[in-house]
Amino acid sequence: MSSEQHHDMSKMQMNTKCVHFGYNPSEHHHAANPPIYLSSTFEFDTAEACADAFCGKPQPGQCNIYSRLTNPTTNILELRLAAIESAEAAVATASGIGAIASTFWTFLKAGSVLIASNRVYGCTYALLAHQLTRFGVNVQFVDMTDLKAVAELLNKFETVDMVYTESIQNPTNDVVDLEEISKLAHAKKARFVVDNTFATPISCNPLKFGADLVIHSATKYLIGGIFTAGAVMGSADDICKIRFIGIKDCTGAVIDAALSFAMIQGIETLHLRVKCMSDNARQLAEFLEKHPKVEKVVATALPSHPQKDLVAKYLSIPNGLFSVYVKGGIKECQAMMNKFQLAYRAVSLGKTHTLVNHPASMTHSTYTQQEREKYGIADNLVRISVGCEDAIDIINDFKQALE
Ligand SMILES: Cc1ncc(COP(=O)(O)O)c(C=O)c1O
């Protein structure tokens, strides 16, 4: 592919961007796969070129200093990540929590006010509730699906530094009204940060609805559940700050070049896996919704989802993960989980294998029982991340597990 042909890539559709964006074989000895630059440091032609690079004005071909800052393989990945989230720029990280912590370290300080959703991934909650607060950040939790409550909380403060949510909340699978929350956040001049892990860039691009930064636990759908990695996408200015303050100086949550290569490979099939998981999730959710041992199912694929309008507005395809409320409590959930023969009893999501998690005793055990009750994380909730197996086999596994 010539350089001119590659230049046109920004006009291509999402699926094409997933496969090609950011990599031009003609610039890399025509290798069909990007090379892995396993080098911690980079050599300069002259001392002046070193100085220029350190001033942020690198000479042509002399822009890499050290792999904690930039790396040529990671650079290909970051171009692709930015393209699929419709962002100006992206920075890849060693994990999703690395991406979240690096973002917090960059933009918050002692005395900052951070308003966060009360239903988020358990370790994000621990970081917000127990760690950031140790450094003097005023963290306030709110139900992000309650616009009135969010507005009231924001109005209690003269300035708010950040509003943080997941686009589809963990583990309840409810959808946040991103456009409305972004208006409320911006009225207070707060940065609006959205973890888009559950939705994936294939289904939703929060930046188009007013988010300032989008975060991914790339461990999940982007890589396909094989390795741990993360990413942040947003304006070139914000991403530069996260790279040079949050990651370089604070967390060091830097991604390795081999891992960047793995994520590039993962993104090449992202659109296929997301569609397959979405379709399988719909079939399994339809089956479970009618099952006598199931109290209710909250799945964006089902017409019964309590926020049908928001699902239609924000998700181009339903997500492949959903919540099932089993009749009974922890005992009944565990009885079902112990019988799985195909699905894995495991945390995480977006993997090709179907994964079943009991949030109250697993991912969300970082919340106290009281907090879970207050925020609607029920004991009888089971979170299912549907994989790429055949839907018939997944349904049969659930059928026998519920017998
Ligand atoms: C929604 C969400 N965000 C962030 C994370 C943290 O990502 P990682 O495990 O890659 O650090 C997770 C992990 O499960 C998650 O589910």
The ligand as a Gaussian input file, in Angstrom:
#p B3LYP/6-31G(d) Opt

LIG

0 1
 C      -15.522000      -1.587000      33.295000
 C      -14.120000      -1.877000      33.731000
 N      -13.230000      -0.876000      33.772000
 C      -11.950000      -1.083000      34.157000
 C      -11.513000      -2.328000      34.555000
 C      -10.088000      -2.520000      34.994000
 O       -9.350000      -3.021000      33.935000
 P       -8.046000      -3.949000      34.087000
 O       -8.466000      -5.217000      34.746000
 O       -7.589000      -4.109000      32.675000
 O       -7.069000      -3.199000      34.913000
 C      -12.401000      -3.407000      34.522000
 C      -11.959000      -4.756000      34.918000
 O      -12.719000      -5.679000      35.020000
 C      -13.750000      -3.169000      34.103000
 O      -14.666000      -4.155000      34.079000

